[in-house]
Amino acid sequence: MTPIESLLEILDLEKIEHNIYRGRSPQVGWQRVFGGLVISQALVAAARTVPDRPPHSLHGYFVLPGDPSVPIVYEVDRIRDGKSFTTRNCVAIQHGRPIFSLSASFQAEETGLEHAFAMPSVPPPEQLPSEAELKAGFTEKTPEPIRRYFDQPRPIEARHVDQSRYKPRAGIPGEPIQYVWFRATERLPDDPAIHRAVLAYLSDMTLLDTALIAHGRSGFDRDMQVASLDHAFWFHRPFRADDWLLYAQDSPTSSGARGLTRGLIYSRDGALIASVAQEGLIRRRDG
C-alpha cells in the first residue's frame, strides 16, 4: 500500500454508532499522533453528519498528546442545522479523555462579493529540488533528525523555497516567513471532501516551524519542545490537493513560550483557496 493509499484509508473513518466514529494512526513509530491527522479526522467525522453542504471554517484545540498505538473515537454534537449554515462540535477521545476538540461550520454554497490577496512571487516547484534530490545531497553534517525525517515515506510532498530549513542554521535568526509548495504524492479521487480532508491534514505541516526562524531554531532541534496548541482553518475556493499548492506562512509574534503563525494557501494558478492560523508551544527543554 502506498503512503497516499494508507492516508486515504485512515481518513475513511469507521462509523460505530450514531454520531460516533473511530479512526486510527499510521503505525510508523511516531511517539505521538500527528496534529494534522487529528484535525483531518475530526473534520471527516463532523462532515459525515452534514451531507448537503461543505465546511467553510474550523477551529480546534489540542488538549492532550495523542497515543498512536490505540484508536481515536470521535463524538459529534449536532449544534445547529440552519437554512444557510450548519454547526458541529467534535471531540476526539483516547483512554477516556479528550485529546482534541473541534468546532466546524458548514455553509450552503452561494455567490457573493469576491477579493483576495495576490499570490507571492516565488519560484515554481519545478525549479526547486525534490525531496529525493535533497536527501541525495545530505552529508554527515546533516543533523540526524532531518535524515530520519526523510527516511519516512510520506503521503505529502513538500518543496521549500528556502532549503536552509533542512540545514544546520547555527542559531542565525531570520525573518519569520517561509514559502512551501505541497501536494499529495499521487492523484486523489475526485470527491471534494477527500481533498478538503487532505488539505486539513497538510495544513499543520511546517506552520509552527515558521515561528522558530526568528530565533535561528528549527523544529528538528532536539532541545526544543514544539507542539500545536490550537488551529483555525478557513476554506475559500475549490481546489485539488494533488496539484501543487503554495503555503505562504509568517509568524507575527512569539512570547510566553508560544508562537503565533499564519498561512495563506494558493492554488497553482494563483487563487487563494484557504487561510490558516495557529498558536503553538515553543519551549526550550530543560537540560
C-alpha positions in Angstrom: 0.0 0.0 0.0 1.4 3.4 -0.9 1.6 6.3 1.6 -1.3 8.1 0.0 -3.5 5.0 -0.1 -2.7 4.5 3.6 -3.7 8.1 4.3 -7.0 7.7 2.5 -7.8 4.5 4.3 -7.0 6.2 7.7 -9.3 9.2 6.7 -12.2 6.8 5.9 -13.4 6.6 9.5 -15.4 3.7 10.8 -19.0 4.5 12.0 -19.6 2.7 15.3 -22.8 4.4 16.4 -25.0 7.4 15.6 -22.6 10.5 15.6 -19.7 8.4 16.8 -16.7 7.4 14.6 -13.4 5.6 15.1 -10.1 6.4 13.5 -6.5 5.2 13.8 -3.0 6.4 13.3 -0.4 5.0 10.9 2.0 2.6 12.7 5.3 4.2 11.7 6.9 4.5 15.1 5.8 8.1 15.9 5.7 8.9 19.6 2.5 10.9 19.3 -0.3 11.4 16.9 0.4 14.0 14.2 -1.8 17.0 14.8 -2.8 17.3 11.1 -4.2 13.8 11.3 -6.5 14.6 14.3 -7.6 17.8 12.6 -8.5 16.0 9.3 -10.2 13.0 11.0 -12.3 15.3 13.2 -13.3 17.2 10.1 -14.2 14.0 8.3 -16.3 12.9 11.3 -18.2 16.2 11.5 -18.7 16.3 7.7 -20.2 12.8 7.8 -23.2 14.4 9.6 -23.6 17.2 7.1 -24.1 15.6 3.7 -25.6 18.5 1.9 -23.1 21.4 2.3 -19.3 21.8 2.5 -17.3 23.2 5.5 -16.1 26.8 5.4 -14.3 27.0 8.7 -13.0 25.0 11.6 -11.4 25.9 14.9 -9.7 23.3 17.1 -7.8 23.0 20.3 -5.2 20.3 21.1 -5.8 19.2 24.7 -3.5 16.2 25.2 -0.9 14.4 23.1 -2.4 11.5 21.1 -1.4 7.9 21.5 -0.7 6.4 18.1 -1.0 2.8 19.4 -4.7 2.9 20.1 -7.7 4.1 18.0 -9.3 7.6 18.4 -13.0 7.9 19.0 -14.7 10.9 17.5 -18.0 12.1 19.0 -20.0 14.6 17.0 -22.5 17.0 18.6 -25.1 18.4 16.1 -25.2 22.0 17.4 -27.3 23.7 14.7 -28.9 23.0 11.4 -29.9 26.3 9.7 -31.1 27.3 6.3 -27.6 28.6 5.3 -25.2 27.4 8.0 -24.7 24.2 10.0 -22.6 23.9 13.1 -21.0 20.8 14.5 -18.7 20.2 17.5 -16.4 17.1 17.5 -14.4 15.7 20.4 -11.5 13.2 19.8 -11.2 10.8 22.7 -8.5 8.3 23.8 -8.2 6.4 27.1 -11.5 8.0 28.2 -10.1 11.6 27.9 -10.5 14.3 25.2 -7.3 14.9 23.3 -8.7 17.4 20.7 -11.9 19.4 20.3 -13.2 20.9 17.0 -15.9 23.3 16.1 -16.8 23.4 12.4 -19.2 25.5 10.4 -20.8 24.4 7.1 -22.5 26.7 4.5 -24.8 26.1 1.6 -22.9 27.2 -1.5 -23.8 30.7 -2.7 -22.2 33.6 -4.7 -21.2 37.0 -3.4 -18.6 39.7 -3.4 -15.0 38.5 -4.0 -11.5 39.7 -3.4 -8.2 38.1 -2.4 -4.5 38.9 -1.8 -2.4 38.0 -4.8 -0.1 35.0 -4.6 3.5 35.9 -3.7 6.1 35.8 -6.5 8.2 32.7 -5.8 10.0 30.1 -7.9 7.6 27.3 -9.2 8.0 23.9 -7.7 9.7 22.5 -10.8 12.7 24.9 -10.2 13.1 23.6 -6.6 14.8 20.3 -5.6 12.6 17.4 -4.9 12.7 15.6 -1.6 14.7 12.8 -3.2 17.2 15.3 -4.6 17.5 17.0 -1.1 18.1 13.6 0.5 20.8 12.7 -2.0 22.7 15.9 -1.1 22.8 15.1 2.6 26.2 14.7 4.2 27.5 13.5 7.6 27.0 17.1 8.8 23.2 16.9 8.1 21.5 16.5 11.5 20.3 13.0 12.2 16.6 14.1 12.9 16.5 15.6 9.4 17.9 12.4 7.8 15.4 10.3 9.8 12.5 12.6 8.7 13.4 12.0 5.0 13.7 8.2 5.5 10.0 8.0 6.3 7.7 7.6 3.3 5.0 10.3 3.4 1.8 10.9 1.5 2.6 14.6 1.1 5.5 16.0 -0.9 7.0 19.4 0.2 9.4 21.7 -1.7 10.7 24.6 0.4 11.5 27.8 -1.5 14.3 28.2 1.1 16.0 24.9 1.6 18.1 26.2 4.6 15.3 24.8 6.8 17.0 21.4 6.2 20.5 22.6 7.0 22.2 23.5 10.3 21.3 27.1 11.0 23.9 27.7 13.7 21.5 29.9 15.6 21.2 32.5 12.9 17.9 34.4 13.2 15.9 35.2 10.1 12.7 36.9 9.0 9.9 34.6 10.2 8.4 34.0 6.7 8.6 30.9 4.6 7.0 29.5 1.4 6.4 25.8 0.8 4.9 24.0 -2.1 2.8 21.0 -1.2 0.9 18.3 -3.0 -0.3 14.7 -2.5 2.2 12.2 -3.8 -0.5 10.5 -6.0 -3.7 11.5 -7.8 -6.7 11.6 -5.4 -10.3 10.6 -6.1 -12.4 13.5 -7.4 -14.6 13.7 -4.3 -14.0 17.3 -2.9 -14.5 16.1 0.7 -11.3 14.0 0.3 -9.3 17.0 -1.0 -10.6 19.1 2.0 -9.5 16.4 4.4 -6.1 16.1 2.8 -5.7 19.9 2.9 -6.6 20.0 6.6 -4.0 17.2 7.1 -1.2 19.1 5.5 -2.1 22.5 6.9 -0.4 21.5 10.2 2.9 20.8 8.4 5.8 23.3 8.7 3.5 26.1 10.0 4.8 26.3 13.6 8.3 26.0 12.4 7.9 29.5 10.9 8.0 31.0 14.4 11.3 29.4 15.1 13.0 31.1 12.1 13.0 34.4 14.0 15.2 32.7 16.7 17.5 30.7 14.4 15.9 27.5 15.5 14.2 24.6 13.8 11.6 22.0 14.7 14.3 19.5 14.2 16.3 20.8 17.2 16.2 18.3 20.0 16.4 20.9 22.7 13.2 22.5 21.6 9.7 21.3 22.7 7.3 22.2 19.9 3.6 21.4 19.8 0.4 22.8 18.3 -2.0 24.3 20.8 -4.8 25.4 18.6 -5.6 25.5 14.8 -8.0 27.6 12.8 -8.8 27.0 9.1 -11.0 28.7 6.5 -11.9 27.2 3.1 -12.4 29.9 0.4 -12.4 28.3 -3.1 -12.4 25.0 -4.8 -9.0 23.2 -5.3 -7.3 19.9 -5.7 -4.8 18.7 -3.1 -3.0 16.6 -5.7 -2.0 19.7 -7.6 0.8 21.9 -6.3 -0.3 24.4 -3.6 1.8 27.2 -2.3 1.7 27.6 1.5 2.8 31.2 2.3 3.5 31.4 6.1 4.5 34.1 8.6 4.8 34.5 12.3 3.9 37.9 13.7 5.0 37.3 17.3 6.2 34.8 19.9 6.0 35.3 23.7 5.3 33.3 26.8 6.8 30.1 25.3 4.2 30.4 22.5 4.5 31.3 18.8 1.7 32.6 16.6 1.8 31.6 13.0 -0.4 32.3 9.9 -0.7 30.8 6.5 -2.3 31.6 3.1 -2.7 28.6 0.7 -2.8 29.3 -3.0 -3.6 27.0 -6.0 -1.0 26.8 -8.8 -3.0 29.4 -10.8 -2.8 31.9 -8.0 -6.3 31.5 -6.4 -6.4 31.9 -2.6 -8.1 28.7 -1.6 -7.6 28.7 2.2 -6.3 30.6 5.3 -4.8 29.2 8.4 -3.8 30.5 11.9 -2.2 28.5 14.7 -0.6 29.1 18.0 1.9 26.6 19.3 4.2 25.8 22.2 7.9 26.6 21.5 9.8 25.9 24.7 13.4 25.1 25.4 13.7 21.7 27.1 15.3 21.7 30.5 18.7 20.1 30.4 
